[in-house]
Amino acid sequence: MSRQATAPLLIPHNSNTAVRLQADALHKGATEISEADIQAYVHAHPACLPIEEIDTIFSGAVSICRELYTNAGPIDVFMVTPSGLPVLVECKLWRNPEARREVVGQILDYAKELSRWSSSDLQRAVKQCLKRDGNPLLEMVRAADPEVDEIKFNDALTRNLRRGRFLLLIVGDGIREGVEAIAEYLQAHAGLHFSLGLVEMPIYVMPDGGRLIVPRVLARTTLITRTVVMVPEGHTLDDIAEGEDEGNVDRSALSEEQQSFWTEFLGVLKLDDPEQQIPKPARQGHIGFTLPVPDGSAWITVYRDLHRHRVGVFLSFRGNTIGERAAQTIIEDWDSVRAELGGSAEMVDKDSRLYIRDRREFGPLKQAEVRKAAFAWLAERTNTFVNVLRPRVRSAVADEKASAE
C-alpha cells in the first residue's frame, strides 16, 4: 500500500470543533514549501529532527550554519555534537525522480570531502561561512554545553572527521512511495563509518499562525564499518585482478585502469529506472547496482574478466538473507523471467545455489573497437536486468513482509 500524507486534525480543549491543518507554503503565492524553507526550520529548530530515533550518540547536536562550503558543494545544514560528532543535513523536495536518485550520492560526497578535513579546516570553513572572527564553532557548541573542553573537543572532532564518523540526514517535505529505496545506495560505499536517516518533515499552519512540524523517520541504517566485496560466481578476487596474461602486474596501475574502464562504461550506460542508484566507478573488476532489499542483501553485479576477455552481469545475493529468498522467488518463475531478460540470459547452478546471469566474450578489451562493442552490449544487458529484476525483487520483499505481519 502506498504511503498517504494526511493533514492532522486539531481539536481545541473543551471544543467539539475539529480544525484540519493546512500544509505550510510559507510565502504568498507559493503552492509548496521550498528546500530553503526546510533548511531554515532545521537550522533554527534542530530539535525538530528525530536524531535520537536514528542514532542516540548524535543527540544534542548544535546547528552551526547553513550552506557550509566544501569542494563537493555546500552542505545545507551543518551540525555538531558537544562530543565532536558531525551531523550533515541535506534538505530535498521529492518532485523529481533524478533528485531522489542523486541525493544520497550527493550527501556521501560531502561526507567524503569532510573526511579529509581536520578540526582546524572545519573551524576555518565555519568562520568563513558565518563571517565571524574568533572560533564561532567552539563558541556555539559551548553556548549549548559550557563544560566542553577545547582540546578534547578538537581532538574528537578531528578523529571523527578522519574516520568519517558522521550522521547523514536527508530531510524532505513529504517523501513519496519508492523514495526509501535510495538508502540502498549506501551498501555500495565503505570506508566511512556513518549512520544515515531519511526523515519526512511535513509542516502545517496552526490557527494562531504558529507552525506544527511532524517529523517521521522513514529509514535508517546501522553503522557501516565493513567493506562489501562482490565477486562474480566462479571467480576469486585474484582472477578479477589479473591482467591479460600478465605475471607480476602493477596493482596500482591496474586499479587506475579498472576505474577508467568503469568511468567509460557509466558514461555510456542509460537506465530507464530513475530510482536505480548508479555506483561510483570502482577500482576493481566489478561494480554493483543495489536492489530494494533490507540491508543491501541483493544486488546486480556487472563485471569484466580481463583474462577471458569477457563481460557479464548477474543477480547477486548474500546467503541466508531476505535477498537470497527474493532471488529464489524470481528463479522459481524462471520461464517468464528468461523471456523478459532475452539475450543469452541463463540460470546456472553454482555451489548448490541457482544464479541468473548473462555474459559474452569480446576479445581484448583494451582495443577501442572491442571495448565499444562490449560497452554497448553490457549497457543494454544492465538496463534490462535492472528493468526486469528490480520490480520483482521489490515485490518479493513486500510479499515476505506482508506474510510475516
Contacts in CASP RR format, 6 or more apart in sequence:
PFRMAT RR
TARGET T0000
AUTHOR 0000-0000-0000
METHOD contacts of the structure
MODEL  1
MSRQATAPLLIPHNSNTAVRLQADALHKGATEISEADIQAYVHAHPACLP
IEEIDTIFSGAVSICRELYTNAGPIDVFMVTPSGLPVLVECKLWRNPEAR
REVVGQILDYAKELSRWSSSDLQRAVKQCLKRDGNPLLEMVRAADPEVDE
IKFNDALTRNLRRGRFLLLIVGDGIREGVEAIAEYLQAHAGLHFSLGLVE
MPIYVMPDGGRLIVPRVLARTTLITRTVVMVPEGHTLDDIAEGEDEGNVD
RSALSEEQQSFWTEFLGVLKLDDPEQQIPKPARQGHIGFTLPVPDGSAWI
TVYRDLHRHRVGVFLSFRGNTIGERAAQTIIEDWDSVRAELGGSAEMVDK
DSRLYIRDRREFGPLKQAEVRKAAFAWLAERTNTFVNVLRPRVRSAVADE
KASAE
2 177 0 8 1.000
3 175 0 8 1.000
3 176 0 8 1.000
3 177 0 8 1.000
5 174 0 8 1.000
5 202 0 8 1.000
7 20 0 8 1.000
7 21 0 8 1.000
7 22 0 8 1.000
7 23 0 8 1.000
7 204 0 8 1.000
8 20 0 8 1.000
8 21 0 8 1.000
8 204 0 8 1.000
8 212 0 8 1.000
8 214 0 8 1.000
9 18 0 8 1.000
9 19 0 8 1.000
9 20 0 8 1.000
9 21 0 8 1.000
10 18 0 8 1.000
10 19 0 8 1.000
10 20 0 8 1.000
10 21 0 8 1.000
10 206 0 8 1.000
10 207 0 8 1.000
10 212 0 8 1.000
11 17 0 8 1.000
11 18 0 8 1.000
11 19 0 8 1.000
12 19 0 8 1.000
19 207 0 8 1.000
21 204 0 8 1.000
21 205 0 8 1.000
21 206 0 8 1.000
21 212 0 8 1.000
22 204 0 8 1.000
22 205 0 8 1.000
23 32 0 8 1.000
23 33 0 8 1.000
23 202 0 8 1.000
23 203 0 8 1.000
23 204 0 8 1.000
23 205 0 8 1.000
24 33 0 8 1.000
24 37 0 8 1.000
24 203 0 8 1.000
24 204 0 8 1.000
24 205 0 8 1.000
24 211 0 8 1.000
25 31 0 8 1.000
25 32 0 8 1.000
25 33 0 8 1.000
26 33 0 8 1.000
26 34 0 8 1.000
26 37 0 8 1.000
27 34 0 8 1.000
27 37 0 8 1.000
32 93 0 8 1.000
32 173 0 8 1.000
33 93 0 8 1.000
33 173 0 8 1.000
33 203 0 8 1.000
34 93 0 8 1.000
35 76 0 8 1.000
35 91 0 8 1.000
35 92 0 8 1.000
35 93 0 8 1.000
37 203 0 8 1.000
38 91 0 8 1.000
38 171 0 8 1.000
38 172 0 8 1.000
38 173 0 8 1.000
38 201 0 8 1.000
38 203 0 8 1.000
39 66 0 8 1.000
39 76 0 8 1.000
39 77 0 8 1.000
39 89 0 8 1.000
39 91 0 8 1.000
40 66 0 8 1.000
41 48 0 8 1.000
41 201 0 8 1.000
41 203 0 8 1.000
41 211 0 8 1.000
41 213 0 8 1.000
42 48 0 8 1.000
42 49 0 8 1.000
42 63 0 8 1.000
42 76 0 8 1.000
42 77 0 8 1.000
42 89 0 8 1.000
42 91 0 8 1.000
42 171 0 8 1.000
42 201 0 8 1.000
43 63 0 8 1.000
43 65 0 8 1.000
43 66 0 8 1.000
43 77 0 8 1.000
44 63 0 8 1.000
45 213 0 8 1.000
46 60 0 8 1.000
46 61 0 8 1.000
46 62 0 8 1.000
46 63 0 8 1.000
46 79 0 8 1.000
48 201 0 8 1.000
48 213 0 8 1.000
48 215 0 8 1.000
49 61 0 8 1.000
49 89 0 8 1.000
49 169 0 8 1.000
49 171 0 8 1.000
49 199 0 8 1.000
49 201 0 8 1.000
49 215 0 8 1.000
50 199 0 8 1.000
50 215 0 8 1.000
50 216 0 8 1.000
50 217 0 8 1.000
51 58 0 8 1.000
51 59 0 8 1.000
51 60 0 8 1.000
51 61 0 8 1.000
51 87 0 8 1.000
51 167 0 8 1.000
51 169 0 8 1.000
52 59 0 8 1.000
53 217 0 8 1.000
53 220 0 8 1.000
54 167 0 8 1.000
54 169 0 8 1.000
54 195 0 8 1.000
54 197 0 8 1.000
54 199 0 8 1.000
54 217 0 8 1.000
54 220 0 8 1.000
55 167 0 8 1.000
55 195 0 8 1.000
55 220 0 8 1.000
55 223 0 8 1.000
57 81 0 8 1.000
57 83 0 8 1.000
57 85 0 8 1.000
58 81 0 8 1.000
58 85 0 8 1.000
58 87 0 8 1.000
58 167 0 8 1.000
58 195 0 8 1.000
59 81 0 8 1.000
60 81 0 8 1.000
60 82 0 8 1.000
60 144 0 8 1.000
61 79 0 8 1.000
61 80 0 8 1.000
61 81 0 8 1.000
61 85 0 8 1.000
61 87 0 8 1.000
61 167 0 8 1.000
62 79 0 8 1.000
62 80 0 8 1.000
62 81 0 8 1.000
62 82 0 8 1.000
62 140 0 8 1.000
62 141 0 8 1.000
62 143 0 8 1.000
62 144 0 8 1.000
63 77 0 8 1.000
63 78 0 8 1.000
63 79 0 8 1.000
64 78 0 8 1.000
64 79 0 8 1.000
64 80 0 8 1.000
64 126 0 8 1.000
64 130 0 8 1.000
64 136 0 8 1.000
64 137 0 8 1.000
64 140 0 8 1.000
65 77 0 8 1.000
65 78 0 8 1.000
65 126 0 8 1.000
65 129 0 8 1.000
65 130 0 8 1.000
66 76 0 8 1.000
66 77 0 8 1.000
66 78 0 8 1.000
66 129 0 8 1.000
67 74 0 8 1.000
67 75 0 8 1.000
67 76 0 8 1.000
67 129 0 8 1.000
68 74 0 8 1.000
68 75 0 8 1.000
68 78 0 8 1.000
68 125 0 8 1.000
68 126 0 8 1.000
68 129 0 8 1.000
69 125 0 8 1.000
69 128 0 8 1.000
69 129 0 8 1.000
70 110 0 8 1.000
70 113 0 8 1.000
70 114 0 8 1.000
70 125 0 8 1.000
71 113 0 8 1.000
72 109 0 8 1.000
72 110 0 8 1.000
72 112 0 8 1.000
72 113 0 8 1.000
73 109 0 8 1.000
73 110 0 8 1.000
73 113 0 8 1.000
75 88 0 8 1.000
75 89 0 8 1.000
75 90 0 8 1.000
75 110 0 8 1.000
76 89 0 8 1.000
76 90 0 8 1.000
76 91 0 8 1.000
77 88 0 8 1.000
77 89 0 8 1.000
77 91 0 8 1.000
78 86 0 8 1.000
78 87 0 8 1.000
78 88 0 8 1.000
78 89 0 8 1.000
78 126 0 8 1.000
79 86 0 8 1.000
79 87 0 8 1.000
79 88 0 8 1.000
79 89 0 8 1.000
80 86 0 8 1.000
80 87 0 8 1.000
80 137 0 8 1.000
80 141 0 8 1.000
80 157 0 8 1.000
81 87 0 8 1.000
82 141 0 8 1.000
82 144 0 8 1.000
82 145 0 8 1.000
82 148 0 8 1.000
82 153 0 8 1.000
83 153 0 8 1.000
83 156 0 8 1.000
84 141 0 8 1.000
84 153 0 8 1.000
84 156 0 8 1.000
84 157 0 8 1.000
84 160 0 8 1.000
85 156 0 8 1.000
85 160 0 8 1.000
85 165 0 8 1.000
85 166 0 8 1.000
85 167 0 8 1.000
86 114 0 8 1.000
86 122 0 8 1.000
86 157 0 8 1.000
86 160 0 8 1.000
86 161 0 8 1.000
86 165 0 8 1.000
86 166 0 8 1.000
86 167 0 8 1.000
87 166 0 8 1.000
87 167 0 8 1.000
87 169 0 8 1.000
88 107 0 8 1.000
88 110 0 8 1.000
88 111 0 8 1.000
88 114 0 8 1.000
88 166 0 8 1.000
88 167 0 8 1.000
88 168 0 8 1.000
88 169 0 8 1.000
89 169 0 8 1.000
89 170 0 8 1.000
89 171 0 8 1.000
90 103 0 8 1.000
90 106 0 8 1.000
90 107 0 8 1.000
90 110 0 8 1.000
90 168 0 8 1.000
90 169 0 8 1.000
90 170 0 8 1.000
90 171 0 8 1.000
91 171 0 8 1.000
91 172 0 8 1.000
92 99 0 8 1.000
92 100 0 8 1.000
92 103 0 8 1.000
92 170 0 8 1.000
92 171 0 8 1.000
92 172 0 8 1.000
93 99 0 8 1.000
93 172 0 8 1.000
93 173 0 8 1.000
94 100 0 8 1.000
94 172 0 8 1.000
94 173 0 8 1.000
94 174 0 8 1.000
94 175 0 8 1.000
94 176 0 8 1.000
94 179 0 8 1.000
97 274 0 8 1.000
97 275 0 8 1.000
98 274 0 8 1.000
100 179 0 8 1.000
100 182 0 8 1.000
100 274 0 8 1.000
100 275 0 8 1.000
101 182 0 8 1.000
101 274 0 8 1.000
101 275 0 8 1.000
101 276 0 8 1.000
101 277 0 8 1.000
101 278 0 8 1.000
103 170 0 8 1.000
103 182 0 8 1.000
104 170 0 8 1.000
104 182 0 8 1.000
104 183 0 8 1.000
104 185 0 8 1.000
104 186 0 8 1.000
104 196 0 8 1.000
104 277 0 8 1.000
105 185 0 8 1.000
105 277 0 8 1.000
107 168 0 8 1.000
107 170 0 8 1.000
107 196 0 8 1.000
108 168 0 8 1.000
108 185 0 8 1.000
108 186 0 8 1.000
108 189 0 8 1.000
108 192 0 8 1.000
111 164 0 8 1.000
111 166 0 8 1.000
111 168 0 8 1.000
111 192 0 8 1.000
111 194 0 8 1.000
112 192 0 8 1.000
114 122 0 8 1.000
114 161 0 8 1.000
114 164 0 8 1.000
114 166 0 8 1.000
115 161 0 8 1.000
115 162 0 8 1.000
115 163 0 8 1.000
115 164 0 8 1.000
115 192 0 8 1.000
117 125 0 8 1.000
117 161 0 8 1.000
118 158 0 8 1.000
118 161 0 8 1.000
118 162 0 8 1.000
119 153 0 8 1.000
119 154 0 8 1.000
119 155 0 8 1.000
119 157 0 8 1.000
119 158 0 8 1.000
119 161 0 8 1.000
120 154 0 8 1.000
122 137 0 8 1.000
122 157 0 8 1.000
122 161 0 8 1.000
123 135 0 8 1.000
123 137 0 8 1.000
123 138 0 8 1.000
126 136 0 8 1.000
126 137 0 8 1.000
127 133 0 8 1.000
127 134 0 8 1.000
127 135 0 8 1.000
127 136 0 8 1.000
127 137 0 8 1.000
130 136 0 8 1.000
138 148 0 8 1.000
138 150 0 8 1.000
138 153 0 8 1.000
141 148 0 8 1.000
141 153 0 8 1.000
142 148 0 8 1.000
159 165 0 8 1.000
160 166 0 8 1.000
163 192 0 8 1.000
163 193 0 8 1.000
164 191 0 8 1.000
164 192 0 8 1.000
164 193 0 8 1.000
164 194 0 8 1.000
165 193 0 8 1.000
165 194 0 8 1.000
166 192 0 8 1.000
166 194 0 8 1.000
166 195 0 8 1.000
167 194 0 8 1.000
167 195 0 8 1.000
167 196 0 8 1.000
167 197 0 8 1.000
168 194 0 8 1.000
168 195 0 8 1.000
168 196 0 8 1.000
168 197 0 8 1.000
169 196 0 8 1.000
169 197 0 8 1.000
169 199 0 8 1.000
170 182 0 8 1.000
170 196 0 8 1.000
170 197 0 8 1.000
170 198 0 8 1.000
170 199 0 8 1.000
171 199 0 8 1.000
171 201 0 8 1.000
172 199 0 8 1.000
172 200 0 8 1.000
172 201 0 8 1.000
173 200 0 8 1.000
173 201 0 8 1.000
173 202 0 8 1.000
173 203 0 8 1.000
174 200 0 8 1.000
174 201 0 8 1.000
174 202 0 8 1.000
175 198 0 8 1.000
175 200 0 8 1.000
175 218 0 8 1.000
178 275 0 8 1.000
178 292 0 8 1.000
179 198 0 8 1.000
179 218 0 8 1.000
179 275 0 8 1.000
180 198 0 8 1.000
180 218 0 8 1.000
180 219 0 8 1.000
181 275 0 8 1.000
181 292 0 8 1.000
181 394 0 8 1.000
182 198 0 8 1.000
182 275 0 8 1.000
182 277 0 8 1.000
183 196 0 8 1.000
183 197 0 8 1.000
183 198 0 8 1.000
183 219 0 8 1.000
183 221 0 8 1.000
184 277 0 8 1.000
184 290 0 8 1.000
184 291 0 8 1.000
184 292 0 8 1.000
184 293 0 8 1.000
184 296 0 8 1.000
185 277 0 8 1.000
185 290 0 8 1.000
186 196 0 8 1.000
186 221 0 8 1.000
186 224 0 8 1.000
187 224 0 8 1.000
187 228 0 8 1.000
187 290 0 8 1.000
187 295 0 8 1.000
187 296 0 8 1.000
187 299 0 8 1.000
188 228 0 8 1.000
188 277 0 8 1.000
188 279 0 8 1.000
188 280 0 8 1.000
188 287 0 8 1.000
188 288 0 8 1.000
188 290 0 8 1.000
188 299 0 8 1.000
189 224 0 8 1.000
189 280 0 8 1.000
190 224 0 8 1.000
190 226 0 8 1.000
190 227 0 8 1.000
190 228 0 8 1.000
191 224 0 8 1.000
191 225 0 8 1.000
191 227 0 8 1.000
192 224 0 8 1.000
193 223 0 8 1.000
193 224 0 8 1.000
193 225 0 8 1.000
194 221 0 8 1.000
194 223 0 8 1.000
194 224 0 8 1.000
195 220 0 8 1.000
195 221 0 8 1.000
195 222 0 8 1.000
195 223 0 8 1.000
195 224 0 8 1.000
196 220 0 8 1.000
196 221 0 8 1.000
197 217 0 8 1.000
197 218 0 8 1.000
197 219 0 8 1.000
197 220 0 8 1.000
197 221 0 8 1.000
198 217 0 8 1.000
198 218 0 8 1.000
198 219 0 8 1.000
198 220 0 8 1.000
199 215 0 8 1.000
199 216 0 8 1.000
199 217 0 8 1.000
199 218 0 8 1.000
200 215 0 8 1.000
200 216 0 8 1.000
200 218 0 8 1.000
201 213 0 8 1.000
201 214 0 8 1.000
201 215 0 8 1.000
201 216 0 8 1.000
202 213 0 8 1.000
202 214 0 8 1.000
203 211 0 8 1.000
203 212 0 8 1.000
203 213 0 8 1.000
203 214 0 8 1.000
204 211 0 8 1.000
204 212 0 8 1.000
204 213 0 8 1.000
204 214 0 8 1.000
205 211 0 8 1.000
205 212 0 8 1.000
206 212 0 8 1.000
229 237 0 8 1.000
229 284 0 8 1.000
230 286 0 8 1.000
230 288 0 8 1.000
230 299 0 8 1.000
230 301 0 8 1.000
230 316 0 8 1.000
231 237 0 8 1.000
231 240 0 8 1.000
231 286 0 8 1.000
232 240 0 8 1.000
232 286 0 8 1.000
232 301 0 8 1.000
232 303 0 8 1.000
232 305 0 8 1.000
232 312 0 8 1.000
232 314 0 8 1.000
233 314 0 8 1.000
233 348 0 8 1.000
233 350 0 8 1.000
233 351 0 8 1.000
233 355 0 8 1.000
233 357 0 8 1.000
234 350 0 8 1.000
235 305 0 8 1.000
239 305 0 8 1.000
239 307 0 8 1.000
240 284 0 8 1.000
240 285 0 8 1.000
240 286 0 8 1.000
240 303 0 8 1.000
240 305 0 8 1.000
240 306 0 8 1.000
241 249 0 8 1.000
241 251 0 8 1.000
241 254 0 8 1.000
241 284 0 8 1.000
241 285 0 8 1.000
242 249 0 8 1.000
242 306 0 8 1.000
242 307 0 8 1.000
243 249 0 8 1.000
243 254 0 8 1.000
243 306 0 8 1.000
243 307 0 8 1.000
244 306 0 8 1.000
244 307 0 8 1.000
244 309 0 8 1.000
244 364 0 8 1.000
244 366 0 8 1.000
245 307 0 8 1.000
255 283 0 8 1.000
255 284 0 8 1.000
256 283 0 8 1.000
258 282 0 8 1.000
258 283 0 8 1.000
258 284 0 8 1.000
258 285 0 8 1.000
259 281 0 8 1.000
259 282 0 8 1.000
259 283 0 8 1.000
260 281 0 8 1.000
261 285 0 8 1.000
261 304 0 8 1.000
261 365 0 8 1.000
262 281 0 8 1.000
262 282 0 8 1.000
262 285 0 8 1.000
262 287 0 8 1.000
263 281 0 8 1.000
264 371 0 8 1.000
264 375 0 8 1.000
265 302 0 8 1.000
265 375 0 8 1.000
265 378 0 8 1.000
265 379 0 8 1.000
266 278 0 8 1.000
266 279 0 8 1.000
266 281 0 8 1.000
266 287 0 8 1.000
268 375 0 8 1.000
268 376 0 8 1.000
268 379 0 8 1.000
269 278 0 8 1.000
269 379 0 8 1.000
269 382 0 8 1.000
269 383 0 8 1.000
270 379 0 8 1.000
270 383 0 8 1.000
271 278 0 8 1.000
271 382 0 8 1.000
271 383 0 8 1.000
271 386 0 8 1.000
272 383 0 8 1.000
272 386 0 8 1.000
272 387 0 8 1.000
273 386 0 8 1.000
273 387 0 8 1.000
273 390 0 8 1.000
276 289 0 8 1.000
276 386 0 8 1.000
276 390 0 8 1.000
277 289 0 8 1.000
277 290 0 8 1.000
278 289 0 8 1.000
279 287 0 8 1.000
279 288 0 8 1.000
279 289 0 8 1.000
279 290 0 8 1.000
280 287 0 8 1.000
281 287 0 8 1.000
285 303 0 8 1.000
285 304 0 8 1.000
286 301 0 8 1.000
286 302 0 8 1.000
286 303 0 8 1.000
286 304 0 8 1.000
287 301 0 8 1.000
287 302 0 8 1.000
287 303 0 8 1.000
288 299 0 8 1.000
288 300 0 8 1.000
288 301 0 8 1.000
288 302 0 8 1.000
288 316 0 8 1.000
289 299 0 8 1.000
289 300 0 8 1.000
289 301 0 8 1.000
289 302 0 8 1.000
289 382 0 8 1.000
289 386 0 8 1.000
290 296 0 8 1.000
290 299 0 8 1.000
291 298 0 8 1.000
291 299 0 8 1.000
291 300 0 8 1.000
291 323 0 8 1.000
291 326 0 8 1.000
291 389 0 8 1.000
291 390 0 8 1.000
291 393 0 8 1.000
291 394 0 8 1.000
292 390 0 8 1.000
292 393 0 8 1.000
292 394 0 8 1.000
292 397 0 8 1.000
293 317 0 8 1.000
293 321 0 8 1.000
293 322 0 8 1.000
293 323 0 8 1.000
293 326 0 8 1.000
293 393 0 8 1.000
293 397 0 8 1.000
294 322 0 8 1.000
294 397 0 8 1.000
295 321 0 8 1.000
295 322 0 8 1.000
296 323 0 8 1.000
297 317 0 8 1.000
297 318 0 8 1.000
297 319 0 8 1.000
297 321 0 8 1.000
297 322 0 8 1.000
297 323 0 8 1.000
297 324 0 8 1.000
298 315 0 8 1.000
298 316 0 8 1.000
298 317 0 8 1.000
298 318 0 8 1.000
298 321 0 8 1.000
298 322 0 8 1.000
298 323 0 8 1.000
298 324 0 8 1.000
298 326 0 8 1.000
298 327 0 8 1.000
298 393 0 8 1.000
299 316 0 8 1.000
299 317 0 8 1.000
300 313 0 8 1.000
300 314 0 8 1.000
300 315 0 8 1.000
300 316 0 8 1.000
300 382 0 8 1.000
300 385 0 8 1.000
300 386 0 8 1.000
300 389 0 8 1.000
301 313 0 8 1.000
301 314 0 8 1.000
301 315 0 8 1.000
301 316 0 8 1.000
302 311 0 8 1.000
302 312 0 8 1.000
302 313 0 8 1.000
302 378 0 8 1.000
302 382 0 8 1.000
303 311 0 8 1.000
303 312 0 8 1.000
303 313 0 8 1.000
304 310 0 8 1.000
304 311 0 8 1.000
304 312 0 8 1.000
304 365 0 8 1.000
304 374 0 8 1.000
305 311 0 8 1.000
306 365 0 8 1.000
308 361 0 8 1.000
309 361 0 8 1.000
309 362 0 8 1.000
309 363 0 8 1.000
309 364 0 8 1.000
309 365 0 8 1.000
309 370 0 8 1.000
310 359 0 8 1.000
310 360 0 8 1.000
310 361 0 8 1.000
310 362 0 8 1.000
311 359 0 8 1.000
311 360 0 8 1.000
311 362 0 8 1.000
311 365 0 8 1.000
311 374 0 8 1.000
311 377 0 8 1.000
311 378 0 8 1.000
312 357 0 8 1.000
312 358 0 8 1.000
312 359 0 8 1.000
312 360 0 8 1.000
312 378 0 8 1.000
312 381 0 8 1.000
313 357 0 8 1.000
313 358 0 8 1.000
313 359 0 8 1.000
313 378 0 8 1.000
313 381 0 8 1.000
313 382 0 8 1.000
313 385 0 8 1.000
314 355 0 8 1.000
314 356 0 8 1.000
314 357 0 8 1.000
314 358 0 8 1.000
314 359 0 8 1.000
315 327 0 8 1.000
315 330 0 8 1.000
315 355 0 8 1.000
315 356 0 8 1.000
315 357 0 8 1.000
315 385 0 8 1.000
315 389 0 8 1.000
316 355 0 8 1.000
317 323 0 8 1.000
317 324 0 8 1.000
317 326 0 8 1.000
317 327 0 8 1.000
318 324 0 8 1.000
322 397 0 8 1.000
322 400 0 8 1.000
323 393 0 8 1.000
323 397 0 8 1.000
325 396 0 8 1.000
325 400 0 8 1.000
326 392 0 8 1.000
326 393 0 8 1.000
326 396 0 8 1.000
326 397 0 8 1.000
326 400 0 8 1.000
327 356 0 8 1.000
327 393 0 8 1.000
328 354 0 8 1.000
329 392 0 8 1.000
329 396 0 8 1.000
329 399 0 8 1.000
330 337 0 8 1.000
330 356 0 8 1.000
330 389 0 8 1.000
330 392 0 8 1.000
330 393 0 8 1.000
330 396 0 8 1.000
331 337 0 8 1.000
331 347 0 8 1.000
331 354 0 8 1.000
331 356 0 8 1.000
333 392 0 8 1.000
334 347 0 8 1.000
334 356 0 8 1.000
337 345 0 8 1.000
337 356 0 8 1.000
337 388 0 8 1.000
337 389 0 8 1.000
337 392 0 8 1.000
338 345 0 8 1.000
338 346 0 8 1.000
338 347 0 8 1.000
340 384 0 8 1.000
340 388 0 8 1.000
341 356 0 8 1.000
341 358 0 8 1.000
341 384 0 8 1.000
341 385 0 8 1.000
341 388 0 8 1.000
342 384 0 8 1.000
343 358 0 8 1.000
343 381 0 8 1.000
344 358 0 8 1.000
344 359 0 8 1.000
344 360 0 8 1.000
345 356 0 8 1.000
345 357 0 8 1.000
345 358 0 8 1.000
346 356 0 8 1.000
346 357 0 8 1.000
346 358 0 8 1.000
347 354 0 8 1.000
347 355 0 8 1.000
347 356 0 8 1.000
347 357 0 8 1.000
348 354 0 8 1.000
348 355 0 8 1.000
348 357 0 8 1.000
349 355 0 8 1.000
356 389 0 8 1.000
358 381 0 8 1.000
358 385 0 8 1.000
360 374 0 8 1.000
360 377 0 8 1.000
362 370 0 8 1.000
362 373 0 8 1.000
362 374 0 8 1.000
362 377 0 8 1.000
363 370 0 8 1.000
364 370 0 8 1.000
365 371 0 8 1.000
365 374 0 8 1.000
END
